[in-house]
Amino acid sequence: MIRRICLILMISLLISTGFVRGAEVREPAVAGSFYPASADQLRKMIEGFLKKAKIKRIEGDPVALILPHAGYIFSGGVAAYAFKAIEGFDMVQGSRFGARGSGFDVVIIGPSHHASFPGASVYDGKAYRTPLGEVPIDRDVVRKLLEIDNTIRFYPSAHAREHSIEVVLPFLQMTLKGFKIVPILMYDFSPDNCKRLSDALIKALKGRKALLVASSDMSHYPSYEDARKVDGETIKAVKSLNPEAVRQNELRWMKAGVKELYCTLCGLGPVVTVMETAKRMGADSVKVLKYANSGDVPYGGKSRVVGYMAAVIYRQPPLHSRIKAKKEVAGDADI
């Protein structure tokens, strides 16, 4: 009996500290609530969102996306704008021509809503599953991250019910081919933790083609009017491509006394980390593609809302390439 009790205690301790491996395939946790559980319905919904998302072509190479993670009926239409920016882009060749990209990584960093832990948690498994199929995980990159920094670990319980990564995947499955993911969750948004994760990503991704994704909603729970004001300032900070400006914007608004304002970005850590890492990967420009909040959809009220933004962080081509492209466009216009 004593041996059984000791064994149970040891197993509980291992689970609580994150040493026990999670399932090889992470099953959907929010299918049927955040998005349709039916593959056909899900596919049609995403196709509808993408069809409505009209954007001008991004003149440059996408390095990162910032997009929301609420239920699709609230934020799916906004998220579609970010995916529209990479639809048809060859991530390997860095071109919109030829076959769609293959052999690259999508690093998704989301906030942890259900578990607290130090550092970051990267899923060390085979795949994430959605109604559209399995999305393979790049375990080579995962293992490198685990080796590079001992504050980066795998906490299975953190990923079990978390939606901030899961809701991104069906859109990726509909817009890109041949990719693997690196799913990372953060709870600690401190400057030191964000820098450590960015440093580790730069090392782990060296020599690889990768797209970064920051999963984050914007202001939480102010009124419709207050949300537009707060989110407008957050968007300005994001456009500066200055991670510290984004952090200072959060601090300033949290002291401003806005009624029921819980945060400016629920994924502040992921956004700051992705911005910093993208800059180190050569990104030099940001384009905010769409903004809305839950009060803009028929299902949402305006007394308490959540904000949503879709943005792409990209690397502009050399000046001579931009001039050539403009001449070609002008030439086409004359025909």
DRENMI-418182 format. One record per residue (C-alpha): residue in three letters; residue number from 1; x, y, z. Coordinates in Angstrom, 1 decimal, padded with zeros to 4 digits. Layout:
<sites>
["ALA",NUM,[X,Y,Z]] ...
</sites>
This chain:
<sites>
["MET",1,[000.0,000.0,000.0]] ["ILE",2,[002.8,002.4,000.9]] ["ARG",3,[004.6,001.6,-002.3]] ["ARG",4,[001.4,002.3,-004.3]] ["ILE",5,[001.0,005.7,-002.5]] ["CYS",6,[004.6,006.6,-003.2]] ["LEU",7,[004.2,005.7,-006.9]] ["ILE",8,[001.1,007.8,-007.2]] ["LEU",9,[002.8,010.7,-005.6]] ["MET",10,[005.8,010.4,-007.9]] ["ILE",11,[003.6,010.3,-011.0]] ["SER",12,[001.7,013.4,-009.8]] ["LEU",13,[004.9,015.2,-009.2]] ["LEU",14,[006.2,014.4,-012.6]] ["ILE",15,[003.0,015.6,-014.3]] ["SER",16,[002.9,018.8,-012.3]] ["THR",17,[006.5,019.6,-013.2]] ["GLY",18,[006.0,018.8,-016.9]] ["PHE",19,[008.4,015.9,-017.2]] ["VAL",20,[005.8,013.4,-018.4]] ["ARG",21,[005.5,013.4,-022.2]] ["GLY",22,[002.1,014.5,-023.6]] ["ALA",23,[000.2,012.7,-026.3]] ["GLU",24,[002.2,012.3,-029.5]] ["VAL",25,[-000.8,013.9,-031.3]] ["ARG",26,[-002.5,016.8,-029.6]] ["GLU",27,[-006.3,016.4,-030.2]] ["PRO",28,[-008.6,019.3,-030.9]] ["ALA",29,[-009.8,021.0,-027.7]] ["VAL",30,[-012.1,023.7,-029.1]] ["ALA",31,[-013.5,022.2,-032.3]] ["GLY",32,[-017.3,022.6,-032.1]] ["SER",33,[-017.1,025.7,-029.9]] ["PHE",34,[-014.5,028.1,-031.4]] ["TYR",35,[-014.9,026.8,-034.9]] ["PRO",36,[-017.0,024.0,-036.6]] ["ALA",37,[-016.1,020.4,-035.8]] ["SER",38,[-017.2,019.3,-039.3]] ["ALA",39,[-014.4,019.5,-041.8]] ["ASP",40,[-016.8,020.5,-044.6]] ["GLN",41,[-018.4,023.3,-042.5]] ["LEU",42,[-015.0,024.5,-041.3]] ["ARG",43,[-013.6,024.5,-044.9]] ["LYS",44,[-016.5,026.5,-046.2]] ["MET",45,[-016.4,029.0,-043.3]] ["ILE",46,[-012.7,029.7,-043.9]] ["GLU",47,[-013.1,029.9,-047.7]] ["GLY",48,[-015.9,032.5,-047.0]] ["PHE",49,[-013.6,034.6,-044.7]] ["LEU",50,[-010.7,034.5,-047.2]] ["LYS",51,[-013.0,035.5,-050.1]] ["LYS",52,[-014.2,038.6,-048.2]] ["ALA",53,[-010.7,039.6,-047.1]] ["LYS",54,[-009.5,042.1,-049.8]] ["ILE",55,[-005.9,043.4,-049.4]] ["LYS",56,[-003.3,045.0,-051.6]] ["ARG",57,[-000.4,042.8,-052.5]] ["ILE",58,[002.4,043.0,-050.0]] ["GLU",59,[005.6,044.1,-051.8]] ["GLY",60,[008.1,042.1,-049.8]] ["ASP",61,[008.7,038.8,-048.0]] ["PRO",62,[006.4,038.0,-045.1]] ["VAL",63,[008.4,037.3,-042.0]] ["ALA",64,[005.6,037.3,-039.3]] ["LEU",65,[001.9,037.6,-038.7]] ["ILE",66,[-000.1,039.0,-035.8]] ["LEU",67,[-003.6,037.7,-035.6]] ["PRO",68,[-006.5,037.1,-033.2]] ["HIS",69,[-007.6,033.8,-031.6]] ["ALA",70,[-011.2,034.2,-030.5]] ["GLY",71,[-014.1,032.1,-031.8]] ["TYR",72,[-014.3,032.3,-035.6]] ["ILE",73,[-017.7,034.0,-035.6]] ["PHE",74,[-016.1,036.9,-033.8]] ["SER",75,[-012.5,037.1,-035.1]] ["GLY",76,[-012.3,034.7,-038.0]] ["GLY",77,[-013.1,037.5,-040.5]] ["VAL",78,[-010.2,039.6,-039.2]] ["ALA",79,[-007.7,036.7,-039.0]] ["ALA",80,[-008.4,035.9,-042.7]] ["TYR",81,[-006.7,039.2,-043.7]] ["ALA",82,[-003.4,038.0,-042.2]] ["PHE",83,[-003.6,034.7,-044.0]] ["LYS",84,[-004.6,036.5,-047.2]] ["ALA",85,[-001.2,038.2,-047.1]] ["ILE",86,[000.6,034.8,-047.3]] ["GLU",87,[-001.8,033.0,-049.5]] ["GLY",88,[000.0,031.7,-052.6]] ["PHE",89,[003.4,032.9,-051.3]] ["ASP",90,[006.3,030.4,-051.7]] ["MET",91,[007.9,030.6,-048.3]] ["VAL",92,[010.9,028.6,-049.5]] ["GLN",93,[011.8,030.5,-052.7]] ["GLY",94,[010.6,033.9,-051.2]] ["SER",95,[008.4,034.4,-054.2]] ["ARG",96,[004.8,034.3,-055.2]] ["PHE",97,[005.7,032.4,-058.4]] ["GLY",98,[005.9,028.7,-058.9]] ["ALA",99,[004.6,025.9,-056.6]] ["ARG",100,[003.3,026.8,-053.2]] ["GLY",101,[005.9,026.6,-050.4]] ["SER",102,[007.2,023.3,-048.9]] ["GLY",103,[009.8,022.5,-046.4]] ["PHE",104,[009.5,025.4,-043.9]] ["ASP",105,[008.4,026.1,-040.4]] ["VAL",106,[005.6,028.1,-038.9]] ["VAL",107,[006.4,029.1,-035.4]] ["ILE",108,[003.2,029.9,-033.5]] ["ILE",109,[003.5,031.7,-030.2]] ["GLY",110,[000.4,032.1,-028.1]] ["PRO",111,[-000.5,033.1,-024.6]] ["SER",112,[-001.4,030.5,-022.0]] ["HIS",113,[-005.0,031.0,-020.8]] ["HIS",114,[-005.2,028.0,-018.5]] ["ALA",115,[-001.8,027.2,-017.0]] ["SER",116,[000.9,029.2,-015.4]] ["PHE",117,[004.6,028.3,-015.8]] ["PRO",118,[008.0,029.9,-016.1]] ["GLY",119,[009.8,030.4,-019.4]] ["ALA",120,[008.0,029.0,-022.4]] ["SER",121,[006.3,025.6,-023.2]] ["VAL",122,[007.0,024.1,-026.6]] ["TYR",123,[005.0,021.1,-027.6]] ["ASP",124,[007.2,018.1,-028.0]] ["GLY",125,[005.0,015.7,-030.0]] ["LYS",126,[004.3,014.4,-033.4]] ["ALA",127,[001.4,016.7,-034.5]] ["TYR",128,[-001.6,018.8,-033.7]] ["ARG",129,[-004.9,017.5,-035.1]] ["THR",130,[-007.7,019.6,-036.5]] ["PRO",131,[-010.9,018.5,-038.3]] ["LEU",132,[-008.9,019.1,-041.5]] ["GLY",133,[-006.2,016.6,-040.6]] ["GLU",134,[-002.9,016.5,-038.8]] ["VAL",135,[-000.4,019.3,-038.8]] ["PRO",136,[003.1,017.9,-038.3]] ["ILE",137,[005.5,019.4,-035.7]] ["ASP",138,[009.1,020.1,-036.5]] ["ARG",139,[010.7,018.1,-033.7]] ["ASP",140,[014.2,019.0,-034.8]] ["VAL",141,[013.5,022.7,-034.0]] ["VAL",142,[011.6,021.7,-030.8]] ["ARG",143,[014.5,019.7,-029.5]] ["LYS",144,[016.9,022.5,-030.3]] ["LEU",145,[014.8,024.9,-028.3]] ["LEU",146,[014.7,022.5,-025.4]] ["GLU",147,[018.5,022.1,-025.5]] ["ILE",148,[019.4,025.8,-026.1]] ["ASP",149,[017.6,027.3,-023.0]] ["ASN",150,[016.5,025.4,-019.9]] ["THR",151,[013.7,027.8,-019.3]] ["ILE",152,[012.0,026.4,-022.4]] ["ARG",153,[010.3,023.1,-021.5]] ["PHE",154,[007.3,021.0,-022.4]] ["TYR",155,[004.4,021.4,-020.0]] ["PRO",156,[001.7,019.0,-021.5]] ["SER",157,[-001.1,020.4,-019.3]] ["ALA",158,[-000.5,023.9,-020.7]] ["HIS",159,[-001.3,022.8,-024.2]] ["ALA",160,[-004.2,020.4,-023.4]] ["ARG",161,[-007.1,022.9,-023.4]] ["GLU",162,[-005.3,026.0,-024.9]] ["HIS",163,[-007.0,027.6,-027.9]] ["SER",164,[-004.6,030.3,-028.9]] ["ILE",165,[-002.5,027.9,-031.1]] ["GLU",166,[-005.2,025.6,-032.2]] ["VAL",167,[-007.5,028.2,-033.8]] ["VAL",168,[-004.6,029.3,-036.1]] ["LEU",169,[-004.1,025.9,-037.6]] ["PRO",170,[-007.2,025.4,-039.9]] ["PHE",171,[-006.4,028.7,-041.6]] ["LEU",172,[-002.8,027.6,-042.2]] ["GLN",173,[-004.0,024.3,-043.6]] ["MET",174,[-006.2,026.2,-046.1]] ["THR",175,[-003.5,028.7,-047.2]] ["LEU",176,[-000.1,027.0,-047.1]] ["LYS",177,[001.2,023.5,-048.0]] ["GLY",178,[004.3,021.5,-046.9]] ["PHE",179,[004.9,023.2,-043.6]] ["LYS",180,[005.6,022.0,-040.1]] ["ILE",181,[004.8,023.9,-036.9]] ["VAL",182,[006.6,024.8,-033.7]] ["PRO",183,[003.8,025.4,-031.1]] ["ILE",184,[005.0,027.6,-028.2]] ["LEU",185,[003.0,029.0,-025.2]] ["MET",186,[004.0,031.8,-022.9]] ["TYR",187,[002.6,032.8,-019.5]] ["ASP",188,[005.5,035.0,-018.4]] ["PHE",189,[005.6,038.2,-020.5]] ["SER",190,[008.6,039.8,-018.8]] ["PRO",191,[011.2,041.5,-020.9]] ["ASP",192,[013.8,039.0,-019.9]] ["ASN",193,[011.6,036.0,-020.8]] ["CYS",194,[010.7,037.5,-024.2]] ["LYS",195,[014.4,038.1,-025.0]] ["ARG",196,[015.4,034.6,-023.9]] ["LEU",197,[012.8,033.0,-026.2]] ["SER",198,[013.8,035.3,-029.1]] ["ASP",199,[017.4,034.5,-028.6]] ["ALA",200,[016.6,030.7,-028.6]] ["LEU",201,[014.5,031.1,-031.8]] ["ILE",202,[017.2,032.8,-033.7]] ["LYS",203,[019.6,030.0,-032.8]] ["ALA",204,[017.2,027.2,-033.4]] ["LEU",205,[015.9,028.6,-036.8]] ["LYS",206,[019.4,029.3,-038.2]] ["GLY",207,[019.6,028.2,-041.8]] ["ARG",208,[015.8,027.4,-041.9]] ["LYS",209,[012.9,029.1,-043.7]] ["ALA",210,[010.3,030.1,-041.1]] ["LEU",211,[007.2,032.2,-040.7]] ["LEU",212,[006.5,033.6,-037.2]] ["VAL",213,[002.9,034.0,-035.9]] ["ALA",214,[001.9,035.9,-032.8]] ["SER",215,[-001.5,034.9,-031.6]] ["SER",216,[-003.2,037.7,-029.7]] ["ASP",217,[-006.4,039.5,-029.2]] ["MET",218,[-006.3,043.2,-028.3]] ["SER",219,[-008.1,045.2,-025.6]] ["HIS",220,[-010.3,043.1,-023.3]] ["TYR",221,[-013.7,044.2,-022.0]] ["PRO",222,[-013.8,048.0,-022.3]] ["SER",223,[-016.8,049.6,-024.0]] ["TYR",224,[-016.8,049.8,-027.9]] ["GLU",225,[-015.7,053.4,-028.0]] ["ASP",226,[-012.9,052.9,-025.4]] ["ALA",227,[-011.7,049.8,-027.3]] ["ARG",228,[-011.3,051.7,-030.5]] ["LYS",229,[-009.4,054.4,-028.7]] ["VAL",230,[-007.1,052.0,-026.9]] ["ASP",231,[-006.6,049.7,-029.8]] ["GLY",232,[-005.8,052.6,-032.1]] ["GLU",233,[-002.9,053.5,-029.9]] ["THR",234,[-001.8,049.9,-029.7]] ["ILE",235,[-001.9,049.7,-033.5]] ["LYS",236,[000.4,052.8,-033.7]] ["ALA",237,[002.9,051.1,-031.4]] ["VAL",238,[002.8,047.9,-033.5]] ["LYS",239,[003.3,049.9,-036.7]] ["SER",240,[006.5,051.4,-035.2]] ["LEU",241,[008.0,047.8,-035.2]] ["ASN",242,[009.4,048.8,-031.8]] ["PRO",243,[008.7,046.1,-029.2]] ["GLU",244,[009.4,048.4,-026.3]] ["ALA",245,[006.8,050.9,-027.6]] ["VAL",246,[004.2,048.1,-027.5]] ["ARG",247,[005.2,047.3,-023.9]] ["GLN",248,[005.1,050.9,-022.9]] ["ASN",249,[001.7,051.4,-024.5]] ["GLU",250,[000.4,048.6,-022.3]] ["LEU",251,[001.8,050.1,-019.2]] ["ARG",252,[000.4,053.6,-020.0]] ["TRP",253,[-003.1,052.4,-020.8]] ["MET",254,[-003.3,050.1,-017.7]] ["LYS",255,[-002.7,053.2,-015.6]] ["ALA",256,[-005.1,055.4,-017.5]] ["GLY",257,[-008.2,054.3,-015.6]] ["VAL",258,[-010.2,053.0,-018.6]] ["LYS",259,[-013.3,051.3,-017.2]] ["GLU",260,[-013.0,047.4,-017.3]] ["LEU",261,[-009.8,047.5,-019.4]] ["TYR",262,[-008.0,044.2,-018.6]] ["CYS",263,[-005.2,044.5,-021.1]] ["THR",264,[-004.2,046.0,-024.4]] ["LEU",265,[-002.9,042.7,-025.8]] ["CYS",266,[-003.7,039.4,-024.1]] ["GLY",267,[-000.7,038.0,-026.0]] ["LEU",268,[001.6,040.8,-025.2]] ["GLY",269,[004.6,038.4,-024.7]] ["PRO",270,[004.0,036.6,-028.0]] ["VAL",271,[003.6,039.9,-029.9]] ["VAL",272,[006.8,041.5,-028.4]] ["THR",273,[008.8,038.3,-028.9]] ["VAL",274,[007.7,037.9,-032.5]] ["MET",275,[008.3,041.5,-033.3]] ["GLU",276,[011.8,041.3,-031.9]] ["THR",277,[012.6,038.0,-033.6]] ["ALA",278,[011.2,039.2,-036.9]] ["LYS",279,[013.4,042.3,-036.8]] ["ARG",280,[016.5,040.1,-036.2]] ["MET",281,[015.4,038.0,-039.2]] ["GLY",282,[015.5,041.1,-041.4]] ["ALA",283,[012.0,042.4,-041.2]] ["ASP",284,[011.8,046.2,-041.6]] ["SER",285,[008.1,047.0,-042.2]] ["VAL",286,[004.6,046.4,-040.7]] ["LYS",287,[001.2,046.7,-042.4]] ["VAL",288,[-001.9,046.5,-040.3]] ["LEU",289,[-004.4,044.8,-042.6]] ["LYS",290,[-007.7,044.9,-040.6]] ["TYR",291,[-009.1,046.0,-037.3]] ["ALA",292,[-012.4,045.3,-035.7]] ["ASN",293,[-013.8,044.3,-032.3]] ["SER",294,[-016.5,042.0,-031.0]] ["GLY",295,[-019.0,044.8,-031.1]] ["ASP",296,[-018.7,044.9,-034.9]] ["VAL",297,[-020.3,041.5,-035.4]] ["PRO",298,[-024.1,040.7,-035.0]] ["TYR",299,[-023.4,038.3,-032.1]] ["GLY",300,[-021.5,040.9,-029.9]] ["GLY",301,[-022.7,043.7,-027.8]] ["LYS",302,[-021.0,047.1,-027.4]] ["SER",303,[-020.8,047.5,-023.6]] ["ARG",304,[-017.9,045.0,-023.2]] ["VAL",305,[-015.8,044.1,-026.2]] ["VAL",306,[-012.6,042.5,-027.3]] ["GLY",307,[-010.4,043.9,-030.0]] ["TYR",308,[-008.9,042.1,-033.0]] ["MET",309,[-006.1,043.0,-035.4]] ["ALA",310,[-004.5,041.3,-038.4]] ["ALA",311,[-001.0,042.5,-039.4]] ["VAL",312,[001.9,041.3,-041.4]] ["ILE",313,[005.6,042.1,-040.6]] ["TYR",314,[007.7,041.8,-043.7]] ["ARG",315,[011.0,042.5,-045.4]] ["GLN",316,[011.0,045.1,-048.2]] ["PRO",317,[012.9,044.2,-051.3]] ["PRO",318,[016.0,046.2,-052.3]] ["LEU",319,[015.3,049.7,-053.6]] ["HIS",320,[016.1,048.8,-057.2]] ["SER",321,[013.7,045.9,-057.1]] ["ARG",322,[010.9,048.2,-055.8]] ["ILE",323,[011.6,050.8,-058.6]] ["LYS",324,[011.5,048.0,-061.2]] ["ALA",325,[008.2,046.6,-059.8]] ["LYS",326,[006.6,050.1,-059.9]] ["LYS",327,[007.7,050.6,-063.5]] ["GLU",328,[006.2,047.2,-064.5]] ["VAL",329,[002.9,048.1,-062.8]] ["ALA",330,[002.9,051.5,-064.5]] ["GLY",331,[003.6,049.8,-067.8]] ["ASP",332,[000.8,047.3,-067.4]] ["ALA",333,[-001.6,050.2,-066.6]] ["ASP",334,[-000.8,051.8,-069.9]] ["ILE",335,[-001.7,048.8,-072.0]] 
</sites>
